Amino acid sequence: MPHQVDMADAVTIGLSNGERDLDGIIALQRANLEVTVGAESAARDGFVTVVHSREVLAAMHAICPSVLAKVGDEVVAYALVMPFECRPFVPILEPMFALLETLDLTPSAEVPSRPIARVPSYVMGQVCVAPAHRGTGLFDALYAAHREHFAGRWELCVTDVATRNTRSLRAHERVGFQRLATYTDATDTWVMVGLWLRIVR
Ligand SMILES: CC(C)(COP(=O)(O)OP(=O)(O)OC[C@H]1O[C@@H](n2cnc3c(N)ncnc32)[C@H](O)[C@@H]1OP(=O)(O)O)[C@@H](O)C(=O)NCCC(=O)NCCS
């Protein structure tokens, strides 16, 4: 059984488990695509870009479960886990994985200089919070659960945020993500950000 944290408003945070959770992720994802929410809402409240087929989601989740927030059986927020083994499943993310292979972490007081390829890391593949649950702390809770479940396995959680998605950028920086790089691909201009789940010196 996945570990569950009860929250006051009957939202539970835990790891995905089973087919129904995949359906819930897909429903929330489809509802938050830029084409679905429209340009005005996307600029104000964010949007998701990558569309995962059910087969790809199932393959990803066979490798590692994701973190979900649920009310009963309904998925109200998710933060997907995409270990490097998932690279062949999502060709649209190839520019990100290619950059990750070559990036050097900028040395800082906190983190010694290392090529990112030598840091045990994984990609947080997509995060989404249903409109009714935004601004309630769920975003922070999803990443707290990432740290809780995955810090033993990986040091660094990496994700890409479209520079246009200012709400998401702000939320990621608030929970501690640092900017690693900026790049442009066929889809958008992205900021690659990283969150240290634990610091190894
Ligand atoms: C992006 C998303 C996951 C963030 O979750 P959330 O619950 O809305 O985030 P929060 O409300 O906790 O935090 C948002 C922060 O951005 C700020 N903010 C809100 N709208 C903003 C905007 N248009 N531009 C910049 N900052 C904005 C808020 O004030 C808050 O910052 P603060 O804590 O310093 O006050 C959620 O809005 C979402 O799912 N949006 C649609 C899908 C999406 O964009 N996913 C991310 C893909 S990278």
The ligand as a Tripos MOL2 file, in Angstrom:
@<TRIPOS>MOLECULE
LIG
   48    50     1     0     0
SMALL
NO_CHARGES

@<TRIPOS>ATOM
      1 C1          1.2070   25.6980  -12.0580 C.3       1 LIG1
      2 C2          0.4450   24.9770  -10.9390 C.3       1 LIG1
      3 C3          0.8610   23.5280  -10.8510 C.3       1 LIG1
      4 C4          0.8300   25.6670   -9.6110 C.3       1 LIG1
      5 O1          0.0460   25.1630   -8.5610 O.3       1 LIG1
      6 P1         -0.7930   26.2110   -7.6830 P.3       1 LIG1
      7 O2         -1.4950   25.4990   -6.6030 O.co2     1 LIG1
      8 O3         -1.6170   27.0320   -8.6250 O.co2     1 LIG1
      9 O4          0.4240   27.0930   -7.1060 O.3       1 LIG1
     10 P2          0.3700   28.1070   -5.9010 P.3       1 LIG1
     11 O5         -0.9290   28.8780   -5.9350 O.co2     1 LIG1
     12 O6          0.7350   27.3780   -4.6630 O.co2     1 LIG1
     13 O7          1.5890   29.0720   -6.2600 O.3       1 LIG1
     14 C5          1.5300   29.9380   -7.3500 C.3       1 LIG1
     15 C6          2.4540   31.0970   -7.1200 C.3       1 LIG1
     16 O8          2.4880   31.9010   -8.2950 O.3       1 LIG1
     17 C7          1.9400   33.1860   -8.0270 C.3       1 LIG1
     18 N1          1.1750   33.4920   -9.2130 N.ar      1 LIG1
     19 C8         -0.1380   33.2890   -9.4610 C.ar      1 LIG1
     20 N2         -0.4230   33.6530  -10.7180 N.ar      1 LIG1
     21 C9          0.7330   34.0820  -11.2720 C.ar      1 LIG1
     22 C10         1.0930   34.5670  -12.5490 C.ar      1 LIG1
     23 N3          0.1950   34.6880  -13.5340 N.pl3     1 LIG1
     24 N4          2.3870   34.9020  -12.7690 N.ar      1 LIG1
     25 C11         3.3160   34.7780  -11.7980 C.ar      1 LIG1
     26 N5          3.0430   34.3110  -10.5540 N.ar      1 LIG1
     27 C12         1.7500   33.9700  -10.3100 C.ar      1 LIG1
     28 C13         1.1420   33.0370   -6.7590 C.3       1 LIG1
     29 O9          1.0360   34.2900   -6.0770 O.3       1 LIG1
     30 C14         2.0120   32.0280   -6.0100 C.3       1 LIG1
     31 O10         3.2080   32.6160   -5.5380 O.3       1 LIG1
     32 P3          3.3960   33.0420   -3.9870 P.3       1 LIG1
     33 O11         3.2980   31.7980   -3.1720 O.co2     1 LIG1
     34 O12         4.7280   33.6830   -3.9490 O.co2     1 LIG1
     35 O13         2.2720   34.0300   -3.6830 O.co2     1 LIG1
     36 C15        -1.1030   25.0730  -11.1780 C.3       1 LIG1
     37 O14        -1.4750   26.4400  -11.2190 O.3       1 LIG1
     38 C16        -1.5220   24.3600  -12.4550 C.2       1 LIG1
     39 O15        -1.7220   23.1610  -12.4400 O.2       1 LIG1
     40 N6         -1.6750   25.1250  -13.5690 N.am      1 LIG1
     41 C17        -2.0790   24.5000  -14.8450 C.3       1 LIG1
     42 C18        -1.0760   23.4510  -15.3160 C.3       1 LIG1
     43 C19         0.3630   23.9170  -15.2290 C.2       1 LIG1
     44 O16         0.7000   25.0640  -15.5050 O.2       1 LIG1
     45 N7          1.2550   22.9860  -14.8560 N.am      1 LIG1
     46 C20         2.6660   23.2600  -14.7620 C.3       1 LIG1
     47 C21         3.3640   22.8840  -16.0180 C.3       1 LIG1
     48 S1          5.1140   23.2600  -15.8730 S.3       1 LIG1
@<TRIPOS>BOND
     1     1     2 1
     2     2     3 1
     3     2     4 1
     4     2    36 1
     5     4     5 1
     6     5     6 1
     7     6     7 2
     8     6     8 1
     9     6     9 1
    10     9    10 1
    11    10    11 2
    12    10    12 1
    13    10    13 1
    14    13    14 1
    15    14    15 1
    16    15    16 1
    17    15    30 1
    18    16    17 1
    19    17    18 1
    20    17    28 1
    21    18    19 ar
    22    18    27 ar
    23    19    20 ar
    24    20    21 ar
    25    21    22 ar
    26    21    27 ar
    27    22    23 1
    28    22    24 ar
    29    24    25 ar
    30    25    26 ar
    31    26    27 ar
    32    28    29 1
    33    28    30 1
    34    30    31 1
    35    31    32 1
    36    32    33 2
    37    32    34 1
    38    32    35 1
    39    36    37 1
    40    36    38 1
    41    38    39 2
    42    38    40 1
    43    40    41 1
    44    41    42 1
    45    42    43 1
    46    43    44 2
    47    43    45 1
    48    45    46 1
    49    46    47 1
    50    47    48 1
@<TRIPOS>SUBSTRUCTURE
     1 LIG1         1 GROUP 0 **** ****
